[in-house]
Amino acid sequence: MQTQAVDVLFPEWHIWEQYVVEEQSRALQLDALRSSHPVEVPIRHAKEVDEVFDAISYCKGGSVVRMVNGVLGKELFREGLGLYMRRFAYRNTDSSDLWSCWEEVSGM
């Protein structure tokens, strides 16, 4: 999301081009390794959190979010994200809740 904010504030920086070169290409490199893992990983114990929030999670996760934004378009993406935040404010959620909100606003 910080990349989106920078793009809105400073479009002349062409931040998405930099993102593709740095983050998305890194995601592809990391995903090709035997040590790669899915973006969503079950956490059974609190101590496992540090193990799964690594470069693979951030690079792959950010790339997936960028793709969803590209498919839905900026307006529906933001509308779905807003719905998710309103609907689940002060509550625990899982990934399917966010996907459901994007599906609801987009009709996909």
N, CA, C and O atoms as a GROMACS GRO file, in nm:
protein
  432
    1MET      N    1   0.081  -0.119   0.000
    1MET     CA    2   0.000   0.000   0.000
    1MET      C    3   0.086   0.126   0.000
    1MET      O    4   0.044   0.229  -0.051
    2GLN      N    5   0.206   0.119   0.057
    2GLN     CA    6   0.291   0.238   0.056
    2GLN      C    7   0.331   0.276  -0.085
    2GLN      O    8   0.351   0.394  -0.114
    3THR      N    9   0.343   0.178  -0.173
    3THR     CA   10   0.377   0.207  -0.312
    3THR      C   11   0.263   0.283  -0.379
    3THR      O   12   0.287   0.375  -0.456
    4GLN      N   13   0.140   0.244  -0.349
    4GLN     CA   14   0.023   0.313  -0.403
    4GLN      C   15   0.021   0.458  -0.356
    4GLN      O   16  -0.006   0.549  -0.435
    5ALA      N   17   0.050   0.480  -0.228
    5ALA     CA   18   0.050   0.616  -0.174
    5ALA      C   19   0.157   0.701  -0.241
    5ALA      O   20   0.132   0.816  -0.277
    6VAL      N   21   0.275   0.646  -0.259
    6VAL     CA   22   0.383   0.721  -0.324
    6VAL      C   23   0.344   0.753  -0.468
    6VAL      O   24   0.373   0.863  -0.517
    7ASP      N   25   0.279   0.659  -0.537
    7ASP     CA   26   0.238   0.682  -0.675
    7ASP      C   27   0.138   0.796  -0.684
    7ASP      O   28   0.143   0.876  -0.778
    8VAL      N   29   0.047   0.806  -0.589
    8VAL     CA   30  -0.052   0.913  -0.589
    8VAL      C   31   0.014   1.047  -0.559
    8VAL      O   32  -0.016   1.148  -0.623
    9LEU      N   33   0.105   1.048  -0.462
    9LEU     CA   34   0.169   1.174  -0.422
    9LEU      C   35   0.276   1.222  -0.520
    9LEU      O   36   0.292   1.342  -0.543
   10PHE      N   37   0.350   1.127  -0.576
   10PHE     CA   38   0.462   1.162  -0.664
   10PHE      C   39   0.460   1.077  -0.792
   10PHE      O   40   0.548   0.992  -0.811
   11PRO      N   41   0.363   1.098  -0.880
   11PRO     CA   42   0.354   1.014  -1.001
   11PRO      C   43   0.476   1.023  -1.090
   11PRO      O   44   0.506   0.931  -1.166
   12GLU      N   45   0.547   1.134  -1.083
   12GLU     CA   46   0.668   1.151  -1.166
   12GLU      C   47   0.780   1.055  -1.126
   12GLU      O   48   0.877   1.039  -1.200
   13TRP      N   49   0.768   0.993  -1.011
   13TRP     CA   50   0.870   0.897  -0.966
   13TRP      C   51   0.857   0.761  -1.035
   13TRP      O   52   0.950   0.681  -1.032
   14HIS      N   53   0.743   0.734  -1.097
   14HIS     CA   54   0.718   0.606  -1.165
   14HIS      C   55   0.750   0.488  -1.072
   14HIS      O   56   0.824   0.397  -1.108
   15ILE      N   57   0.694   0.494  -0.953
   15ILE     CA   58   0.727   0.397  -0.847
   15ILE      C   59   0.687   0.254  -0.885
   15ILE      O   60   0.752   0.158  -0.841
   16TRP      N   61   0.581   0.238  -0.965
   16TRP     CA   62   0.541   0.102  -1.002
   16TRP      C   63   0.645   0.034  -1.091
   16TRP      O   64   0.662  -0.087  -1.084
   17GLU      N   65   0.713   0.110  -1.173
   17GLU     CA   66   0.821   0.052  -1.254
   17GLU      C   67   0.932   0.003  -1.162
   17GLU      O   68   0.988  -0.105  -1.183
   18GLN      N   69   0.965   0.081  -1.062
   18GLN     CA   70   1.067   0.041  -0.965
   18GLN      C   71   1.020  -0.081  -0.887
   18GLN      O   72   1.100  -0.170  -0.859
   19TYR      N   73   0.892  -0.086  -0.853
   19TYR     CA   74   0.838  -0.200  -0.779
   19TYR      C   75   0.856  -0.329  -0.858
   19TYR      O   76   0.899  -0.431  -0.803
   20VAL      N   77   0.823  -0.325  -0.986
   20VAL     CA   78   0.835  -0.446  -1.069
   20VAL      C   79   0.980  -0.492  -1.075
   20VAL      O   80   1.008  -0.610  -1.062
   21VAL      N   81   1.071  -0.397  -1.094
   21VAL     CA   82   1.213  -0.432  -1.104
   21VAL      C   83   1.266  -0.489  -0.972
   21VAL      O   84   1.340  -0.587  -0.972
   22GLU      N   85   1.228  -0.429  -0.862
   22GLU     CA   86   1.284  -0.470  -0.733
   22GLU      C   87   1.202  -0.579  -0.662
   22GLU      O   88   1.254  -0.687  -0.634
   23GLU      N   89   1.077  -0.551  -0.635
   23GLU     CA   90   0.998  -0.640  -0.550
   23GLU      C   91   0.939  -0.759  -0.626
   23GLU      O   92   0.951  -0.873  -0.581
   24GLN      N   93   0.877  -0.733  -0.739
   24GLN     CA   94   0.814  -0.842  -0.810
   24GLN      C   95   0.917  -0.940  -0.866
   24GLN      O   96   0.895  -1.062  -0.863
   25SER      N   97   1.027  -0.890  -0.917
   25SER     CA   98   1.131  -0.981  -0.967
   25SER      C   99   1.193  -1.060  -0.851
   25SER      O  100   1.228  -1.176  -0.868
   26ARG      N  101   1.206  -0.996  -0.736
   26ARG     CA  102   1.257  -1.067  -0.617
   26ARG      C  103   1.159  -1.176  -0.575
   26ARG      O  104   1.200  -1.285  -0.535
   27ALA      N  105   1.030  -1.148  -0.582
   27ALA     CA  106   0.929  -1.248  -0.549
   27ALA      C  107   0.943  -1.370  -0.638
   27ALA      O  108   0.935  -1.484  -0.590
   28LEU      N  109   0.963  -1.348  -0.767
   28LEU     CA  110   0.978  -1.460  -0.859
   28LEU      C  111   1.105  -1.540  -0.830
   28LEU      O  112   1.104  -1.663  -0.835
   29GLN      N  113   1.214  -1.469  -0.799
   29GLN     CA  114   1.339  -1.538  -0.765
   29GLN      C  115   1.323  -1.622  -0.639
   29GLN      O  116   1.364  -1.738  -0.636
   30LEU      N  117   1.264  -1.564  -0.536
   30LEU     CA  118   1.247  -1.635  -0.409
   30LEU      C  119   1.149  -1.752  -0.423
   30LEU      O  120   1.167  -1.856  -0.360
   31ASP      N  121   1.048  -1.732  -0.504
   31ASP     CA  122   0.947  -1.837  -0.521
   31ASP      C  123   1.003  -1.958  -0.594
   31ASP      O  124   0.948  -2.068  -0.584
   32ALA      N  125   1.112  -1.940  -0.667
   32ALA     CA  126   1.174  -2.050  -0.740
   32ALA      C  127   1.261  -2.138  -0.649
   32ALA      O  128   1.302  -2.247  -0.689
   33LEU      N  129   1.289  -2.092  -0.528
   33LEU     CA  130   1.374  -2.168  -0.436
   33LEU      C  131   1.298  -2.283  -0.371
   33LEU      O  132   1.176  -2.277  -0.355
   34ARG      N  133   1.372  -2.387  -0.335
   34ARG     CA  134   1.310  -2.498  -0.262
   34ARG      C  135   1.255  -2.455  -0.127
   34ARG      O  136   1.161  -2.516  -0.076
   35SER      N  137   1.312  -2.352  -0.070
   35SER     CA  138   1.271  -2.304   0.061
   35SER      C  139   1.148  -2.212   0.055
   35SER      O  140   1.104  -2.161   0.158
   36SER      N  141   1.094  -2.191  -0.064
   36SER     CA  142   0.977  -2.105  -0.078
   36SER      C  143   0.857  -2.164  -0.006
   36SER      O  144   0.852  -2.283   0.024
   37HIS      N  145   0.760  -2.078   0.023
   37HIS     CA  146   0.638  -2.122   0.089
   37HIS      C  147   0.522  -2.036   0.041
   37HIS      O  148   0.544  -1.929  -0.016
   38PRO      N  149   0.398  -2.082   0.062
   38PRO     CA  150   0.283  -2.001   0.021
   38PRO      C  151   0.277  -1.870   0.097
   38PRO      O  152   0.339  -1.855   0.202
   39VAL      N  153   0.204  -1.774   0.044
   39VAL     CA  154   0.186  -1.646   0.112
   39VAL      C  155   0.110  -1.668   0.242
   39VAL      O  156   0.145  -1.610   0.345
   40GLU      N  157   0.008  -1.752   0.238
   40GLU     CA  158  -0.072  -1.781   0.357
   40GLU      C  159  -0.023  -1.912   0.418
   40GLU      O  160  -0.030  -2.018   0.355
   41VAL      N  161   0.026  -1.903   0.541
   41VAL     CA  162   0.081  -2.019   0.611
   41VAL      C  163   0.011  -2.030   0.746
   41VAL      O  164   0.000  -1.931   0.818
   42PRO      N  165  -0.036  -2.149   0.782
   42PRO     CA  166  -0.101  -2.163   0.913
   42PRO      C  167  -0.002  -2.137   1.028
   42PRO      O  168   0.113  -2.181   1.023
   43ILE      N  169  -0.049  -2.067   1.128
   43ILE     CA  170   0.031  -2.038   1.247
   43ILE      C  171  -0.032  -2.113   1.364
   43ILE      O  172  -0.147  -2.088   1.400
   44ARG      N  173   0.043  -2.204   1.422
   44ARG     CA  174  -0.010  -2.282   1.534
   44ARG      C  175   0.033  -2.227   1.669
   44ARG      O  176  -0.037  -2.242   1.769
   45HIS      N  177   0.150  -2.164   1.671
   45HIS     CA  178   0.204  -2.108   1.794
   45HIS      C  179   0.259  -1.968   1.766
   45HIS      O  180   0.309  -1.942   1.656
   46ALA      N  181   0.250  -1.881   1.862
   46ALA     CA  182   0.294  -1.742   1.844
   46ALA      C  183   0.439  -1.732   1.799
   46ALA      O  184   0.473  -1.643   1.722
   47LYS      N  185   0.524  -1.823   1.844
   47LYS     CA  186   0.666  -1.816   1.808
   47LYS      C  187   0.689  -1.842   1.658
   47LYS      O  188   0.797  -1.812   1.607
   48GLU      N  189   0.589  -1.898   1.588
   48GLU     CA  190   0.604  -1.925   1.446
   48GLU      C  191   0.585  -1.800   1.359
   48GLU      O  192   0.620  -1.801   1.240
   49VAL      N  193   0.532  -1.694   1.416
   49VAL     CA  194   0.505  -1.573   1.338
   49VAL      C  195   0.632  -1.519   1.273
   49VAL      O  196   0.631  -1.488   1.154
   50ASP      N  197   0.739  -1.508   1.348
   50ASP     CA  198   0.864  -1.455   1.292
   50ASP      C  199   0.918  -1.541   1.178
   50ASP      O  200   0.987  -1.490   1.090
   51GLU      N  201   0.887  -1.669   1.180
   51GLU     CA  202   0.939  -1.759   1.078
   51GLU      C  203   0.872  -1.738   0.942
   51GLU      O  204   0.934  -1.761   0.838
   52VAL      N  205   0.747  -1.694   0.942
   52VAL     CA  206   0.676  -1.684   0.814
   52VAL      C  207   0.671  -1.542   0.758
   52VAL      O  208   0.643  -1.525   0.639
   53PHE      N  209   0.696  -1.441   0.838
   53PHE     CA  210   0.698  -1.305   0.786
   53PHE      C  211   0.838  -1.270   0.740
   53PHE      O  212   0.916  -1.207   0.811
   54ASP      N  213   0.868  -1.314   0.620
   54ASP     CA  214   1.001  -1.297   0.562
   54ASP      C  215   0.989  -1.231   0.425
   54ASP      O  216   0.880  -1.188   0.385
   55ALA      N  217   1.099  -1.223   0.355
   55ALA     CA  218   1.100  -1.158   0.223
   55ALA      C  219   1.006  -1.228   0.125
   55ALA      O  220   0.944  -1.163   0.042
   56ILE      N  221   0.995  -1.360   0.136
   56ILE     CA  222   0.904  -1.432   0.047
   56ILE      C  223   0.761  -1.385   0.070
   56ILE      O  224   0.690  -1.356  -0.026
   57SER      N  225   0.720  -1.377   0.196
   57SER     CA  226   0.582  -1.333   0.227
   57SER      C  227   0.556  -1.193   0.177
   57SER      O  228   0.452  -1.167   0.116
   58TYR      N  229   0.648  -1.102   0.203
   58TYR     CA  230   0.626  -0.962   0.164
   58TYR      C  231   0.632  -0.943   0.013
   58TYR      O  232   0.547  -0.874  -0.043
   59CYS      N  233   0.729  -1.000  -0.053
   59CYS     CA  234   0.742  -0.982  -0.197
   59CYS      C  235   0.628  -1.050  -0.272
   59CYS      O  236   0.568  -0.990  -0.361
   60LYS      N  237   0.599  -1.176  -0.237
   60LYS     CA  238   0.490  -1.246  -0.303
   60LYS      C  239   0.356  -1.182  -0.269
   60LYS      O  240   0.272  -1.162  -0.356
   61GLY      N  241   0.336  -1.152  -0.142
   61GLY     CA  242   0.209  -1.093  -0.099
   61GLY      C  243   0.183  -0.960  -0.168
   61GLY      O  244   0.072  -0.935  -0.215
   62GLY      N  245   0.284  -0.876  -0.174
   62GLY     CA  246   0.270  -0.747  -0.241
   62GLY      C  247   0.241  -0.762  -0.389
   62GLY      O  248   0.164  -0.684  -0.446
   63SER      N  249   0.301  -0.862  -0.450
   63SER     CA  250   0.277  -0.886  -0.592
   63SER      C  251   0.134  -0.933  -0.616
   63SER      O  252   0.071  -0.894  -0.715
   64VAL      N  253   0.082  -1.017  -0.528
   64VAL     CA  254  -0.056  -1.063  -0.540
   64VAL      C  255  -0.152  -0.945  -0.524
   64VAL      O  256  -0.248  -0.932  -0.601
   65VAL      N  257  -0.128  -0.860  -0.425
   65VAL     CA  258  -0.213  -0.743  -0.404
   65VAL      C  259  -0.209  -0.652  -0.526
   65VAL      O  260  -0.312  -0.599  -0.568
   66ARG      N  261  -0.092  -0.634  -0.584
   66ARG     CA  262  -0.080  -0.551  -0.705
   66ARG      C  263  -0.160  -0.610  -0.820
   66ARG      O  264  -0.224  -0.537  -0.895
   67MET      N  265  -0.158  -0.742  -0.834
   67MET     CA  266  -0.234  -0.807  -0.940
   67MET      C  267  -0.384  -0.792  -0.918
   67MET      O  268  -0.458  -0.766  -1.013
   68VAL      N  269  -0.429  -0.807  -0.794
   68VAL     CA  270  -0.572  -0.790  -0.764
   68VAL      C  271  -0.614  -0.647  -0.798
   68VAL      O  272  -0.720  -0.626  -0.857
   69ASN      N  273  -0.533  -0.551  -0.762
   69ASN     CA  274  -0.559  -0.411  -0.795
   69ASN      C  275  -0.570  -0.394  -0.946
   69ASN      O  276  -0.657  -0.321  -0.994
   70GLY      N  277  -0.483  -0.459  -1.020
   70GLY     CA  278  -0.486  -0.449  -1.166
   70GLY      C  279  -0.610  -0.512  -1.227
   70GLY      O  280  -0.664  -0.461  -1.324
   71VAL      N  281  -0.656  -0.623  -1.171
   71VAL     CA  282  -0.774  -0.691  -1.223
   71VAL      C  283  -0.902  -0.615  -1.188
   71VAL      O  284  -0.987  -0.594  -1.275
   72LEU      N  285  -0.914  -0.573  -1.063
   72LEU     CA  286  -1.036  -0.504  -1.020
   72LEU      C  287  -1.040  -0.359  -1.063
   72LEU      O  288  -1.148  -0.304  -1.086
   73GLY      N  289  -0.924  -0.296  -1.074
   73GLY     CA  290  -0.918  -0.152  -1.096
   73GLY      C  291  -0.911  -0.082  -0.962
   73GLY      O  292  -0.951  -0.136  -0.859
   74LYS      N  293  -0.859   0.040  -0.965
   74LYS     CA  294  -0.835   0.113  -0.839
   74LYS      C  295  -0.961   0.135  -0.758
   74LYS      O  296  -0.959   0.120  -0.636
   75GLU      N  297  -1.072   0.170  -0.823
   75GLU     CA  298  -1.194   0.203  -0.750
   75GLU      C  299  -1.252   0.082  -0.678
   75GLU      O  300  -1.281   0.089  -0.559
   76LEU      N  301  -1.270  -0.030  -0.750
   76LEU     CA  302  -1.326  -0.149  -0.686
   76LEU      C  303  -1.230  -0.207  -0.582
   76LEU      O  304  -1.274  -0.258  -0.479
   77PHE      N  305  -1.102  -0.199  -0.609
   77PHE     CA  306  -1.003  -0.245  -0.512
   77PHE      C  307  -1.020  -0.169  -0.381
   77PHE      O  308  -1.029  -0.228  -0.273
   78ARG      N  309  -1.024  -0.036  -0.392
   78ARG     CA  310  -1.039   0.048  -0.272
   78ARG      C  311  -1.175   0.029  -0.206
   78ARG      O  312  -1.185   0.027  -0.083
   79GLU      N  313  -1.279   0.014  -0.286
   79GLU     CA  314  -1.412  -0.008  -0.231
   79GLU      C  315  -1.417  -0.138  -0.152
   79GLU      O  316  -1.474  -0.143  -0.042
   80GLY      N  317  -1.359  -0.243  -0.206
   80GLY     CA  318  -1.354  -0.372  -0.135
   80GLY      C  319  -1.271  -0.365  -0.009
   80GLY      O  320  -1.308  -0.423   0.094
   81LEU      N  321  -1.160  -0.294  -0.015
   81LEU     CA  322  -1.076  -0.277   0.103
   81LEU      C  323  -1.149  -0.197   0.211
   81LEU      O  324  -1.140  -0.229   0.329
   82GLY      N  325  -1.220  -0.093   0.169
   82GLY     CA  326  -1.299  -0.014   0.263
   82GLY      C  327  -1.409  -0.096   0.328
   82GLY      O  328  -1.431  -0.086   0.449
   83LEU      N  329  -1.478  -0.177   0.248
   83LEU     CA  330  -1.582  -0.265   0.301
   83LEU      C  331  -1.524  -0.360   0.404
   83LEU      O  332  -1.581  -0.381   0.511
   84TYR      N  333  -1.410  -0.418   0.371
   84TYR     CA  334  -1.342  -0.510   0.463
   84TYR      C  335  -1.309  -0.441   0.595
   84TYR      O  336  -1.333  -0.498   0.702
   85MET      N  337  -1.255  -0.321   0.588
   85MET     CA  338  -1.217  -0.251   0.711
   85MET      C  339  -1.339  -0.213   0.794
   85MET      O  340  -1.336  -0.223   0.917
   86ARG      N  341  -1.445  -0.170   0.730
   86ARG     CA  342  -1.567  -0.136   0.804
   86ARG      C  343  -1.632  -0.260   0.865
   86ARG      O  344  -1.671  -0.260   0.981
   87ARG      N  345  -1.641  -0.364   0.786
   87ARG     CA  346  -1.709  -0.486   0.830
   87ARG      C  347  -1.635  -0.558   0.943
   87ARG      O  348  -1.697  -0.616   1.031
   88PHE      N  349  -1.504  -0.554   0.940
   88PHE     CA  350  -1.426  -0.631   1.036
   88PHE      C  351  -1.346  -0.545   1.133
   88PHE      O  352  -1.249  -0.592   1.193
   89ALA      N  353  -1.385  -0.419   1.148
   89ALA     CA  354  -1.316  -0.331   1.242
   89ALA      C  355  -1.318  -0.392   1.382
   89ALA      O  356  -1.422  -0.438   1.430
   90TYR      N  357  -1.204  -0.392   1.445
   90TYR     CA  358  -1.188  -0.441   1.583
   90TYR      C  359  -1.220  -0.590   1.597
   90TYR      O  360  -1.258  -0.635   1.705
   91ARG      N  361  -1.204  -0.664   1.489
   91ARG     CA  362  -1.229  -0.809   1.493
   91ARG      C  363  -1.114  -0.883   1.428
   91ARG      O  364  -1.036  -0.824   1.353
   92ASN      N  365  -1.103  -1.010   1.457
   92ASN     CA  366  -1.006  -1.096   1.390
   92ASN      C  367  -1.066  -1.142   1.258
   92ASN      O  368  -1.187  -1.162   1.246
   93THR      N  369  -0.980  -1.159   1.159
   93THR     CA  370  -1.025  -1.204   1.027
   93THR      C  371  -0.927  -1.307   0.973
   93THR      O  372  -0.824  -1.335   1.034
   94ASP      N  373  -0.962  -1.361   0.858
   94ASP     CA  374  -0.866  -1.441   0.784
   94ASP      C  375  -0.870  -1.395   0.638
   94ASP      O  376  -0.952  -1.311   0.602
   95SER      N  377  -0.785  -1.450   0.558
   95SER     CA  378  -0.771  -1.404   0.419
   95SER      C  379  -0.900  -1.412   0.341
   95SER      O  380  -0.928  -1.326   0.256
   96SER      N  381  -0.980  -1.513   0.367
   96SER     CA  382  -1.103  -1.530   0.290
   96SER      C  383  -1.200  -1.412   0.312
   96SER      O  384  -1.281  -1.383   0.224
   97ASP      N  385  -1.192  -1.346   0.425
   97ASP     CA  386  -1.278  -1.230   0.450
   97ASP      C  387  -1.247  -1.116   0.353
   97ASP      O  388  -1.338  -1.053   0.301
   98LEU      N  389  -1.120  -1.091   0.330
   98LEU     CA  390  -1.081  -0.986   0.236
   98LEU      C  391  -1.122  -1.023   0.094
   98LEU      O  392  -1.176  -0.940   0.021
   99TRP      N  393  -1.096  -1.148   0.055
   99TRP     CA  394  -1.134  -1.192  -0.079
   99TRP      C  395  -1.285  -1.182  -0.097
   99TRP      O  396  -1.332  -1.145  -0.205
  100SER      N  397  -1.362  -1.214   0.007
  100SER     CA  398  -1.509  -1.206  -0.002
  100SER      C  399  -1.555  -1.062  -0.026
  100SER      O  400  -1.648  -1.039  -0.103
  101CYS      N  401  -1.491  -0.967   0.038
  101CYS     CA  402  -1.527  -0.827   0.018
  101CYS      C  403  -1.495  -0.782  -0.123
  101CYS      O  404  -1.575  -0.711  -0.185
  102TRP      N  405  -1.380  -0.821  -0.176
  102TRP     CA  406  -1.348  -0.787  -0.316
  102TRP      C  407  -1.446  -0.852  -0.411
  102TRP      O  408  -1.488  -0.789  -0.508
  103GLU      N  409  -1.485  -0.976  -0.383
  103GLU     CA  410  -1.583  -1.045  -0.468
  103GLU      C  411  -1.718  -0.973  -0.463
  103GLU      O  412  -1.784  -0.956  -0.565
  104GLU      N  413  -1.758  -0.931  -0.344
  104GLU     CA  414  -1.887  -0.865  -0.326
  104GLU      C  415  -1.897  -0.735  -0.405
  104GLU      O  416  -1.997  -0.710  -0.472
  105VAL      N  417  -1.793  -0.653  -0.398
  105VAL     CA  418  -1.800  -0.523  -0.466
  105VAL      C  419  -1.780  -0.536  -0.617
  105VAL      O  420  -1.828  -0.453  -0.694
  106SER      N  421  -1.710  -0.639  -0.660
  106SER     CA  422  -1.680  -0.654  -0.802
  106SER      C  423  -1.779  -0.742  -0.876
  106SER      O  424  -1.791  -0.734  -0.999
  107GLY      N  425  -1.850  -0.826  -0.803
  107GLY     CA  426  -1.940  -0.920  -0.869
  107GLY      C  427  -1.868  -1.037  -0.934
  107GLY      O  428  -1.929  -1.114  -1.010
  108MET      N  429  -1.741  -1.051  -0.906
  108MET     CA  430  -1.662  -1.162  -0.965
  108MET      C  431  -1.669  -1.285  -0.877
  108MET      O  432  -1.610  -1.388  -0.910
   0.00000   0.00000   0.00000
